[in-house]
Amino acid sequence: MISRISVYRLALCMAILTPTGAWATHPLVTDDAGTQGQGHFQLEVNGQYDHDKDNGITNTGGQTAATVTYGITDVIDVAVGVPYLWINEKSDDRLINSSENGVSDATLDVKLRFYERDGLSIAVKPGLSLPTGDDDKSLGTGKLGYHLYMIGTQEVGSWTFLANLGYIRNETNVDTDEKNIWHVSIATICALDDHWKIAANAVAERNTDKDGDNDPVSALAGVIYSPTKDIDLDFGIKRGVTSSETDWLLLAGMTFRF
């Protein structure tokens, strides 16, 4: 079986500590304050592949996730997301060569947009992490977790600027893990025309390892193609800036609104 600490690091970064990614404007991690509108649905299907190497041990893995969002009112959304993980660990000396895969912890989120004026929107998004993953296989925490995000969106012409401040309760069973995680991220989206957008994202979070030398910081660049106003196709590359962050990730997804 994979060493428990390393698997938790990878799984939490992919599915538990970044719940915004499940229904932000993919491939961005930073969420926007927009809602679907009363009676409208959104389906997101996305995936990622990641690679990280540290101290002679290479962790590779991936995630696919499906998220359904429903507009309860024009300013309130509810969303349910279910991720599936696969994780591999291999050492240079080949003494370690293990893998796990399965459903990870699902998320339940509510977004409330409470301010909107002159292109500025502000929302709050509380949510839960549900213990649907198998914690014996290191695919979940085995406990109910929670998180809270403040979201700001400013539109200026063809540009959209996003900012998130978040708190995440990390409920892993690893004694050396930090339980209280802060999240800060900013992003921008530029609409090139009616079909193409480019996006950039910077993300920082508190290190889950109490003894970690630095906090995870990453940068992301992506492109979004919308063949119609209700369909988005996207691709992104996320690069770790600090040593505690995953070295790099490839992200792709599809979004359907109806």
Buried (B, 14 or more C-beta within 10 A) or exposed (E): EBEEBBBBBBBBBBBBBBBBBBBBBBBBBBBBBBBBEEEBEBEBBBBBBBBBEEEEBBBBBBBBBBBBBBBBEEBBBBBBBBBBBBBBBBEEEEEBEBBBBBBBBBBBBBBBBEEBEEEBBBBBBBBBBBBBBBBEBBBBBBBEBBBBBBBBBBBEEEEBBBBBEBBBBBBBEBEEBBEEBEBBBBBBBEBEEEEEBEBBBBBBBBBBBEEBEEBBBBBBBBBBEBEEEEEBBBBBBBEBBBEBBBBBBBBBBBBEBE
